[in-house]
Amino acid sequence: MNRTRFAPSPTGLLHLGHAHAARVAVARARRDGGRCLLRFEDIDHTRCRDEFYAACEEDLDWLGLRWDGDPLRQLDRATAHRAALERLRGLGVLYPCFCTRREINEEVARMARAPHGPEGPLYPGTCRQLDPAERRARLASGAEPAWRLDAGRAAARCGALSFRDEVHGGIAVEPGLLGDVVLARKDIGTSYHLAVVVDDADQGITHVTRGEDLLPSTHVHRLLQVLLGYPEPVYLHHGLVTDTAGRRLAKRDDSVAVRHLRDSGMSPAEVLALLPGLPPSCQ
């Protein structure tokens, strides 16, 4: 049975972009008689608010976008995320990073040809080059690091990979596309990349539907799936809802928040009519 998920962050009200993502996830599951789950990606707990959990469920229900089972909160999944991190550490594909954001920016600025990816400058690998003795000494001193994926080592272990996307077709994985991404932040012990891969696998998600802005992240996620022995899902990276200037909607765009449109007197059907059409595989 196909299983999809809609996974918002409870850091603000849902806007039309979220509504489109939720509708795609629900439609993809229902087309084949599958299930659609609701998961709150709330690992960055400092930005989450209790009222936004309830508001999300209320707005989805008002739109008629139904999910199956009880919603999952990633904050409750810390033990699973730590276990996956330990498995990766045991494979030798992680390294501790002691750099601050400022130090990284300064290092990039000093480089004549700083590495860049689709999201901007990549981490220059400063701590990957640390002498092992210095690394051990820093850890022994109590310095709290972030933990990064060594993309080169991961690629060597995994070999050539690809993934299938129902909108974009077959795509070859570029292991270094996003560089040595953080898999465990200093302050929260995990990251989006690690948490989403672990939770998708544990929830049995067969079809990952999300916005095309996350397409580059899938290159990292396929590496993690292979390293952790997880099954490969099918992907569907759909187009984004944008404002009149062509910019992706953000939660600060209150004028297109579902709650604002609802309070203005619009019906669910009228709000849904503002969304783009569904991808062919959801029809």
SULNOR-V435966 format. One record per pair of residues at least 24 apart in sequence whose C-alpha atoms are under 7 Angstrom apart, sorted by the first residue. I is the first residue (numbers start at 1). J is the second residue. D is the distance in Angstrom with one decimal. If there is no record, write none. Layout:
BEGIN
<<I	J	D> <I	J	D>>
END
This chain:
BEGIN
<<1	34	5.4> <2	29	6.0> <2	32	6.9> <2	34	4.6> <2	35	6.4> <2	206	5.6> <2	207	6.8> <3	29	6.1> <3	34	5.7> <3	35	4.8> <3	36	5.7> <3	204	6.8> <3	205	4.9> <3	206	5.2> <3	207	6.1> <4	29	5.9> <4	35	6.4> <4	36	4.7> <4	37	6.2> <4	205	5.5> <4	206	6.5> <4	207	5.2> <4	208	6.0> <4	209	6.9> <5	36	5.1> <5	37	4.5> <5	38	5.7> <5	39	6.8> <6	37	6.3> <6	38	5.1> <6	39	6.3> <7	38	6.0> <7	39	4.7> <7	40	5.4> <7	41	5.9> <8	39	7.0> <8	40	5.5> <8	41	5.9> <9	40	5.6> <9	41	4.8> <9	42	5.6> <10	40	6.7> <10	42	6.5> <10	48	5.3> <10	49	6.4> <10	52	5.0> <10	53	5.5> <11	47	5.7> <11	48	4.5> <11	49	6.1> <11	52	6.5> <12	52	5.9> <12	251	5.8> <13	52	6.2> <13	55	6.8> <13	56	6.8> <13	251	6.5> <13	257	6.2> <14	56	6.3> <14	257	5.6> <14	258	5.9> <15	251	6.6> <15	256	5.5> <15	257	3.9> <15	258	5.2> <16	241	6.9> <16	256	6.0> <16	257	6.3> <16	258	6.3> <16	275	7.0> <17	240	6.5> <17	241	5.0> <17	249	6.4> <20	275	6.1> <21	210	6.2> <21	211	6.9> <23	65	6.5> <24	278	6.4> <24	282	6.7> <25	209	5.8> <26	65	6.8> <27	282	5.3> <28	281	6.8> <28	282	4.5> <31	282	6.3> <31	283	6.8> <35	68	6.1> <36	67	5.2> <36	68	5.7> <37	67	5.3> <37	68	5.4> <37	69	6.8> <37	71	6.9> <38	67	6.1> <38	71	4.9> <38	72	6.5> <39	71	5.4> <39	72	4.6> <39	73	5.9> <40	72	6.1> <40	73	4.9> <40	74	6.2> <41	73	6.5> <41	74	5.5> <42	73	6.6> <42	74	5.7> <42	75	6.0> <43	74	5.9> <43	75	5.4> <43	188	6.9> <44	188	6.8> <59	258	6.7> <59	259	6.7> <62	268	6.7> <63	268	5.0> <81	190	6.6> <81	195	6.1> <81	198	6.7> <93	149	5.9> <93	150	5.2> <93	153	5.8> <93	154	5.7> <94	147	6.3> <94	148	5.5> <94	149	4.7> <94	150	5.5> <95	128	6.6> <95	147	5.6> <95	148	5.5> <95	149	6.7> <95	150	6.8> <96	145	5.5> <96	146	5.7> <96	147	4.6> <96	148	6.3> <97	127	5.4> <97	145	5.2> <97	146	5.1> <97	147	5.8> <97	148	6.6> <98	127	6.9> <98	145	4.8> <98	146	6.6> <117	177	5.8> <117	178	5.7> <122	178	6.5> <122	179	5.6> <123	179	6.4> <123	180	6.5> <144	186	6.4> <145	186	5.8> <146	182	6.7> <146	184	5.6> <146	185	4.8> <146	186	4.8> <147	182	5.7> <147	183	5.7> <147	184	5.1> <147	185	6.8> <148	180	5.7> <148	181	5.5> <148	182	4.3> <148	183	5.5> <149	180	5.1> <149	181	5.7> <149	182	6.4> <149	183	6.5> <150	180	5.4> <151	175	6.0> <151	176	5.7> <151	179	6.4> <151	180	5.4> <154	223	6.8> <158	223	6.8> <158	226	6.6> <158	227	7.0> <164	234	5.9> <164	235	6.1> <165	234	6.3> <165	235	4.5> <165	236	5.2> <165	237	6.9> <166	235	6.2> <166	236	5.0> <166	281	6.9> <167	236	5.9> <167	237	6.5> <167	238	6.9> <173	219	5.1> <174	219	6.0> <175	219	6.2> <175	220	6.5> <193	221	6.6> <197	221	6.3> <197	225	6.8> <201	230	6.2> <205	233	6.9> <206	233	4.7> <206	234	6.2> <207	233	5.4> <207	234	4.7> <207	235	5.7> <208	233	6.5> <208	234	6.2> <208	235	4.8> <208	236	6.1> <209	235	6.0> <209	236	4.7> <209	237	5.9> <210	236	6.5> <210	237	5.1> <210	238	6.2> <211	237	5.0> <211	238	5.0> <211	239	5.9> <211	240	5.9> <212	237	4.5> <212	238	5.3> <212	239	5.7> <212	240	6.8>>
END
